[in-house]
Amino acid sequence: MFNDLDPLLNSPVRLAVMSILLTVKHAHFNDLLKETQTTQGNLSHQLKKLHEAGYVQIEKTFKNNYPLTIISISQTGKKAFEVYVENIKKYLHLNENNT
Amino acid sequence: MSETILNPNESLAIIQKVVNSTRQDYHIQRKFYILWGILIAVASFSQYAIEKNILSLPKYYPWIFFPGVGLILSIYWGYAGKKTSLSYYNHFVLTMWFTLYIALGLTLYISLYNQVSPFPYILVCVGIGTSISGFLMKNLLFILCGLIFGIGSIYCLFIPFQQQLLLNGVCMLLGNVMPNLISQHV
């Protein structure tokens, strides 16, 4: 039905992650976990999908000998999100002139 | 495994909810501001003690030692800070303060070279940074503390150099350290 909407973004957790990443320079995995209120496994799985599509950049490092994952949105991801929002507006018959 | 497919209304609701609820103050690194406020205050008081012959150290030694300590700790914390979430707000504020501290260092050097007191300029720089931080955070305390620095910088013009050292130290503690300590617990 909503086939114009990017299927990668049209999922609750992935959309939430992308929305968060748009507001920050980069985010810690645990912060995304807290904000999305999903499970660690599900978040990893969704991040992997976003990473494979080139929507996010993932940096794995260590802090005090503990693994640390830092995620940031890529230019491709920003563009995809903009297109996604534009498509939502079309479906909802919203445009900048009447908002 | 099937996934939940969102309709446009649900998508918009998620975006609005997430953007509104995402904390914009991820790990505000107030320790930077507290550290520099304390170091500049201690440098000012130490310089006062040297001027009054209470401390027997080379002149201007505090302005090399304490900022040096600050620089080393800032680089270390800055490196460690990269490993945490960073909002665009915090990124802007950190960059602004980094630039202002460079301006402070240059001001200090130029003032000493020209043999004029650097404190009115230092207080103006820190006051601008504190006020901008306050406006961005919509925090009245920081805005008022920025004003304290402004008043302090003007008052500096009417008092001797030694008292300017004390005024600078007090302004740093009241206008920089105090609001950051209080806000940490808000």
Interface residues (C-beta under 8 A of the other chain):
Chain A: M1 F2 L5 P7 L9 N10 S11 P12 L15 A16 S19 I20 L22 T23 V24 K25 H26 A27 H28 D31 E35 T61 K63 L68 I70 Y84 V85 N87 I88 Y91 L92
Chain B: E3 T4 I5 L6 N7 P8 N9 E10 S11 L12 I14 I15 V18 V19 S21 T22 Q24 Y26 A80 K82 K83 T84 S85 L86 S87 Y88 N90 H91
